[in-house]
Amino acid sequence: MMMMMNEKMMTDRRRERQIMRSVERQRASGATRPTAH
C-alpha cells in the first residue's frame, strides 16, 4: 500500500515537473521579460 502511494506520488511529481517545464518553455518563447529564477 505504501509503495503504491509512494509510486503514485512520484509519477505525479514527474508529470507536474514536465508540465512546468513545458509551460516555462512556452513562456520563454512568447514572453519578453526574463524569468525570475
PyMOL Python script that loads the backbone (N, CA, C, O; Angstrom):
from pymol import cmd

cmd.read_pdbstr("""\
ATOM      1  N   MET A   1       0.847  -1.200   0.000  1.00  0.00           N
ATOM      2  CA  MET A   1       0.000   0.000   0.000  1.00  0.00           C
ATOM      3  C   MET A   1       0.885   1.253   0.000  1.00  0.00           C
ATOM      4  O   MET A   1       0.724   2.137  -0.842  1.00  0.00           O
ATOM      5  N   MET A   2       1.791   1.313   0.927  1.00  0.00           N
ATOM      6  CA  MET A   2       2.646   2.492   0.998  1.00  0.00           C
ATOM      7  C   MET A   2       3.460   2.634  -0.292  1.00  0.00           C
ATOM      8  O   MET A   2       3.618   3.734  -0.821  1.00  0.00           O
ATOM      9  N   MET A   3       3.969   1.513  -0.784  1.00  0.00           N
ATOM     10  CA  MET A   3       4.754   1.558  -2.014  1.00  0.00           C
ATOM     11  C   MET A   3       3.906   2.101  -3.160  1.00  0.00           C
ATOM     12  O   MET A   3       4.369   2.933  -3.941  1.00  0.00           O
ATOM     13  N   MET A   4       2.665   1.630  -3.258  1.00  0.00           N
ATOM     14  CA  MET A   4       1.779   2.084  -4.325  1.00  0.00           C
ATOM     15  C   MET A   4       1.584   3.598  -4.217  1.00  0.00           C
ATOM     16  O   MET A   4       1.702   4.316  -5.210  1.00  0.00           O
ATOM     17  N   MET A   5       1.288   4.071  -3.022  1.00  0.00           N
ATOM     18  CA  MET A   5       1.052   5.504  -2.833  1.00  0.00           C
ATOM     19  C   MET A   5       2.320   6.288  -3.180  1.00  0.00           C
ATOM     20  O   MET A   5       2.264   7.328  -3.836  1.00  0.00           O
ATOM     21  N   ASN A   6       3.464   5.765  -2.724  1.00  0.00           N
ATOM     22  CA  ASN A   6       4.718   6.455  -2.994  1.00  0.00           C
ATOM     23  C   ASN A   6       4.966   6.519  -4.495  1.00  0.00           C
ATOM     24  O   ASN A   6       5.393   7.549  -5.017  1.00  0.00           O
ATOM     25  N   GLU A   7       4.694   5.404  -5.193  1.00  0.00           N
ATOM     26  CA  GLU A   7       4.921   5.374  -6.632  1.00  0.00           C
ATOM     27  C   GLU A   7       4.009   6.383  -7.322  1.00  0.00           C
ATOM     28  O   GLU A   7       4.429   7.088  -8.240  1.00  0.00           O
ATOM     29  N   LYS A   8       2.765   6.445  -6.876  1.00  0.00           N
ATOM     30  CA  LYS A   8       1.812   7.374  -7.481  1.00  0.00           C
ATOM     31  C   LYS A   8       2.289   8.811  -7.264  1.00  0.00           C
ATOM     32  O   LYS A   8       2.218   9.636  -8.175  1.00  0.00           O
ATOM     33  N   MET A   9       2.768   9.104  -6.073  1.00  0.00           N
ATOM     34  CA  MET A   9       3.244  10.456  -5.786  1.00  0.00           C
ATOM     35  C   MET A   9       4.429  10.792  -6.692  1.00  0.00           C
ATOM     36  O   MET A   9       4.535  11.905  -7.209  1.00  0.00           O
ATOM     37  N   MET A  10       5.310   9.817  -6.873  1.00  0.00           N
ATOM     38  CA  MET A  10       6.477  10.047  -7.716  1.00  0.00           C
ATOM     39  C   MET A  10       6.048  10.348  -9.148  1.00  0.00           C
ATOM     40  O   MET A  10       6.560  11.277  -9.771  1.00  0.00           O
ATOM     41  N   THR A  11       5.107   9.560  -9.667  1.00  0.00           N
ATOM     42  CA  THR A  11       4.656   9.779 -11.045  1.00  0.00           C
ATOM     43  C   THR A  11       3.980  11.140 -11.153  1.00  0.00           C
ATOM     44  O   THR A  11       4.186  11.862 -12.128  1.00  0.00           O
ATOM     45  N   ASP A  12       3.177  11.489 -10.156  1.00  0.00           N
ATOM     46  CA  ASP A  12       2.502  12.790 -10.177  1.00  0.00           C
ATOM     47  C   ASP A  12       3.535  13.910 -10.177  1.00  0.00           C
ATOM     48  O   ASP A  12       3.401  14.892 -10.908  1.00  0.00           O
ATOM     49  N   ARG A  13       4.566  13.753  -9.350  1.00  0.00           N
ATOM     50  CA  ARG A  13       5.597  14.791  -9.260  1.00  0.00           C
ATOM     51  C   ARG A  13       6.299  14.933 -10.610  1.00  0.00           C
ATOM     52  O   ARG A  13       6.585  16.040 -11.066  1.00  0.00           O
ATOM     53  N   ARG A  14       6.572  13.771 -11.245  1.00  0.00           N
ATOM     54  CA  ARG A  14       7.275  13.803 -12.522  1.00  0.00           C
ATOM     55  C   ARG A  14       6.409  14.499 -13.574  1.00  0.00           C
ATOM     56  O   ARG A  14       6.888  15.326 -14.350  1.00  0.00           O
ATOM     57  N   ARG A  15       5.120  14.141 -13.580  1.00  0.00           N
ATOM     58  CA  ARG A  15       4.215  14.757 -14.559  1.00  0.00           C
ATOM     59  C   ARG A  15       4.140  16.266 -14.308  1.00  0.00           C
ATOM     60  O   ARG A  15       4.154  17.063 -15.246  1.00  0.00           O
ATOM     61  N   GLU A  16       4.060  16.641 -13.037  1.00  0.00           N
ATOM     62  CA  GLU A  16       3.965  18.063 -12.696  1.00  0.00           C
ATOM     63  C   GLU A  16       5.206  18.802 -13.199  1.00  0.00           C
ATOM     64  O   GLU A  16       5.109  19.897 -13.753  1.00  0.00           O
ATOM     65  N   ARG A  17       6.367  18.186 -12.998  1.00  0.00           N
ATOM     66  CA  ARG A  17       7.607  18.833 -13.427  1.00  0.00           C
ATOM     67  C   ARG A  17       7.627  18.982 -14.951  1.00  0.00           C
ATOM     68  O   ARG A  17       8.056  20.010 -15.475  1.00  0.00           O
ATOM     69  N   GLN A  18       7.162  17.950 -15.652  1.00  0.00           N
ATOM     70  CA  GLN A  18       7.122  18.032 -17.116  1.00  0.00           C
ATOM     71  C   GLN A  18       6.220  19.173 -17.560  1.00  0.00           C
ATOM     72  O   GLN A  18       6.567  19.933 -18.464  1.00  0.00           O
ATOM     73  N   ILE A  19       5.063  19.289 -16.922  1.00  0.00           N
ATOM     74  CA  ILE A  19       4.125  20.359 -17.276  1.00  0.00           C
ATOM     75  C   ILE A  19       4.776  21.714 -17.021  1.00  0.00           C
ATOM     76  O   ILE A  19       4.699  22.616 -17.856  1.00  0.00           O
ATOM     77  N   MET A  20       5.416  21.850 -15.866  1.00  0.00           N
ATOM     78  CA  MET A  20       6.065  23.117 -15.530  1.00  0.00           C
ATOM     79  C   MET A  20       7.114  23.458 -16.588  1.00  0.00           C
ATOM     80  O   MET A  20       7.220  24.606 -17.019  1.00  0.00           O
ATOM     81  N   ARG A  21       7.887  22.451 -17.002  1.00  0.00           N
ATOM     82  CA  ARG A  21       8.944  22.685 -17.978  1.00  0.00           C
ATOM     83  C   ARG A  21       8.342  23.154 -19.302  1.00  0.00           C
ATOM     84  O   ARG A  21       8.838  24.095 -19.921  1.00  0.00           O
ATOM     85  N   SER A  22       7.268  22.488 -19.728  1.00  0.00           N
ATOM     86  CA  SER A  22       6.634  22.868 -20.998  1.00  0.00           C
ATOM     87  C   SER A  22       6.080  24.290 -20.897  1.00  0.00           C
ATOM     88  O   SER A  22       6.206  25.077 -21.835  1.00  0.00           O
ATOM     89  N   VAL A  23       5.471  24.610 -19.763  1.00  0.00           N
ATOM     90  CA  VAL A  23       4.914  25.955 -19.581  1.00  0.00           C
ATOM     91  C   VAL A  23       6.039  26.982 -19.609  1.00  0.00           C
ATOM     92  O   VAL A  23       5.906  28.042 -20.221  1.00  0.00           O
ATOM     93  N   GLU A  24       7.140  26.665 -18.947  1.00  0.00           N
ATOM     94  CA  GLU A  24       8.262  27.606 -18.929  1.00  0.00           C
ATOM     95  C   GLU A  24       8.782  27.829 -20.342  1.00  0.00           C
ATOM     96  O   GLU A  24       9.115  28.953 -20.720  1.00  0.00           O
ATOM     97  N   ARG A  25       8.849  26.747 -21.126  1.00  0.00           N
ATOM     98  CA  ARG A  25       9.351  26.869 -22.492  1.00  0.00           C
ATOM     99  C   ARG A  25       8.414  27.771 -23.302  1.00  0.00           C
ATOM    100  O   ARG A  25       8.869  28.649 -24.036  1.00  0.00           O
ATOM    101  N   GLN A  26       7.117  27.548 -23.165  1.00  0.00           N
ATOM    102  CA  GLN A  26       6.153  28.370 -23.903  1.00  0.00           C
ATOM    103  C   GLN A  26       6.291  29.832 -23.481  1.00  0.00           C
ATOM    104  O   GLN A  26       6.291  30.731 -24.321  1.00  0.00           O
ATOM    105  N   ARG A  27       6.408  30.057 -22.180  1.00  0.00           N
ATOM    106  CA  ARG A  27       6.512  31.427 -21.674  1.00  0.00           C
ATOM    107  C   ARG A  27       7.797  32.082 -22.204  1.00  0.00           C
ATOM    108  O   ARG A  27       7.792  33.246 -22.603  1.00  0.00           O
ATOM    109  N   ALA A  28       8.881  31.323 -22.200  1.00  0.00           N
ATOM    110  CA  ALA A  28      10.156  31.874 -22.658  1.00  0.00           C
ATOM    111  C   ALA A  28      10.073  32.220 -24.141  1.00  0.00           C
ATOM    112  O   ALA A  28      10.640  33.222 -24.575  1.00  0.00           O
ATOM    113  N   SER A  29       9.374  31.404 -24.916  1.00  0.00           N
ATOM    114  CA  SER A  29       9.293  31.649 -26.355  1.00  0.00           C
ATOM    115  C   SER A  29       8.346  32.813 -26.654  1.00  0.00           C
ATOM    116  O   SER A  29       8.497  33.485 -27.675  1.00  0.00           O
ATOM    117  N   GLY A  30       7.376  33.055 -25.776  1.00  0.00           N
ATOM    118  CA  GLY A  30       6.381  34.086 -26.066  1.00  0.00           C
ATOM    119  C   GLY A  30       6.465  35.291 -25.147  1.00  0.00           C
ATOM    120  O   GLY A  30       5.722  36.255 -25.332  1.00  0.00           O
ATOM    121  N   ALA A  31       7.352  35.261 -24.161  1.00  0.00           N
ATOM    122  CA  ALA A  31       7.428  36.371 -23.205  1.00  0.00           C
ATOM    123  C   ALA A  31       8.677  37.203 -23.483  1.00  0.00           C
ATOM    124  O   ALA A  31       9.700  36.681 -23.928  1.00  0.00           O
ATOM    125  N   THR A  32       8.577  38.502 -23.214  1.00  0.00           N
ATOM    126  CA  THR A  32       9.718  39.386 -23.452  1.00  0.00           C
ATOM    127  C   THR A  32      10.525  39.568 -22.169  1.00  0.00           C
ATOM    128  O   THR A  32      11.745  39.730 -22.214  1.00  0.00           O
ATOM    129  N   ARG A  33       9.845  39.541 -21.039  1.00  0.00           N
ATOM    130  CA  ARG A  33      10.541  39.765 -19.775  1.00  0.00           C
ATOM    131  C   ARG A  33      11.261  38.478 -19.353  1.00  0.00           C
ATOM    132  O   ARG A  33      10.738  37.390 -19.595  1.00  0.00           O
ATOM    133  N   PRO A  34      12.434  38.566 -18.736  1.00  0.00           N
ATOM    134  CA  PRO A  34      13.183  37.380 -18.312  1.00  0.00           C
ATOM    135  C   PRO A  34      12.494  36.690 -17.140  1.00  0.00           C
ATOM    136  O   PRO A  34      11.789  37.325 -16.356  1.00  0.00           O
ATOM    137  N   THR A  35      12.708  35.384 -17.033  1.00  0.00           N
ATOM    138  CA  THR A  35      12.078  34.620 -15.957  1.00  0.00           C
ATOM    139  C   THR A  35      12.907  34.748 -14.687  1.00  0.00           C
ATOM    140  O   THR A  35      14.122  34.548 -14.717  1.00  0.00           O
ATOM    141  N   ALA A  36      12.276  35.075 -13.592  1.00  0.00           N
ATOM    142  CA  ALA A  36      12.977  35.198 -12.310  1.00  0.00           C
ATOM    143  C   ALA A  36      13.279  33.812 -11.781  1.00  0.00           C
ATOM    144  O   ALA A  36      12.365  33.052 -11.461  1.00  0.00           O
ATOM    145  N   HIS A  37      14.565  33.476 -11.686  1.00  0.00           N
ATOM    146  CA  HIS A  37      14.937  32.137 -11.228  1.00  0.00           C
ATOM    147  C   HIS A  37      16.098  32.253 -10.274  1.00  0.00           C
ATOM    148  O   HIS A  37      16.579  31.242  -9.761  1.00  0.00           O
TER     149      HIS A  37
END
""", "prot")
cmd.dss("prot")
cmd.show_as("cartoon", "prot")
cmd.util.cbc("prot")
cmd.orient("prot")
